Amino acid sequence: MKHLTIILLALVSAFASFSQEVTSYAYVTKSNVNLRTQPSTSSAVFGKAELGNIYLVMQTKGDWTQIEVSNGPDSDYPWISSKFVETLNHTGFPKEKLDASFSYEDGPDFGMLSFENAGKDEYDNDLIRYSYWIKNRDMQNDGGTGIVINESGTVLYLGSLSQPEQYMDEVGSAIYDEKKGLLWYGGFLWKEDK
């Protein structure tokens, strides 16, 4: 019986470790950032990253972050200066966070994101309705609504939150850093309102 208890405890511990596996992503915080072939400003330029791009992090070395850039079925692994990225350490998007509200702020643009329960699908999976808007202060000050984007829809919650369809190719699900209170969703980086 003692051996069975030890085996069960080891399995529970292994499952807990597996379920809390951290995957890191790099969110680009500036436009027109050089991607380099090596972690050095003297190495060849591989390409450019734009504000709002998000990439899987492969490793960090000093002040550099190596990322995965997908090119169809192939991938490349250039480097980007860590000062131009916000690293998100994703362990999943807890269901209780669906009750939280999130805001977006980027210069003249700002916005709000919320979620609500939308019932179940035919397979008994949770359906979640998302809704967000992005406004521009200058447009609002000129007498308009200021609304640049106004989107809502329904997505599945399968242990995490599936992205709206147009973003599925980029990452496949919401990226949430609980420690920082940051959520990448719908192509924007949202901060959890406390």
C-alpha positions, 0 to 999 in steps of 0.5 A, a space after each residue: 500500500 505504501 508503494 501505491 501511495 508513493 506512486 500516486 503522489 509522484 503521478 499527482 506531482 508530475 501532473 501538477 508540474 505538467 499542467 503548470 508548464 510555462 510557455 514564454 512569448 515576446 510581444 513587440 513594443 515598438 515598430 520597425 525593430 530589426 531581427 538579427 541572425 545572431 544576438 548582436 547589433 553587428 550581425 546581419 539583419 534577418 528582417 523586421 518586427 512590427 509593434 503588436 507582433 507576438 512570437 514564441 520565445 526559444 531562449 534568451 541570451 544577455 539582452 537578446 531574445 531568440 524567437 520563432 518566426 513561421 514561414 508557412 511550414 518552415 520556421 526561422 529563429 532570429 534574435 530581437 533586442 529584449 528592450 523592444 519586447 514584453 515577455 509573457 509567461 503563459 501558464 493558461 487562462 484561468 476560467 475565473 479570469 473571465 469575470 475580470 475586465 481588461 483595458 488597452 492603452 497605446 498612445 492615442 488609442 485605448 480600449 476595453 475587453 470583457 467576457 461573458 458566459 454564452 452557454 454550451 456547444 453541442 459537445 458540452 464545451 463552454 462558450 464564451 462571448 468576448 467583446 472589445 472596442 478600441 477608440 482613438 482620442 484624436 478622432 473622439 476630440 474631433 467630434 466622432 465616436 473615436 471607435 477604430 475597432 468594435 468587435 464581439 463574437 463567441 469562442 470556445 473555452 477548452 482549458 484556455 480561451 480560443 482566439 477569434 478565428 483570424 488570429 488562430 494561425 499566430 498562436 492559437 489561444 489567448 496568452 495570459 501572464 498572471 504575474 504581470 496581469 497581461 493578456 494578449 487577445 485579438 491581436 492586442 495586449 490588454 492589462 487586467 483592471 485591478 
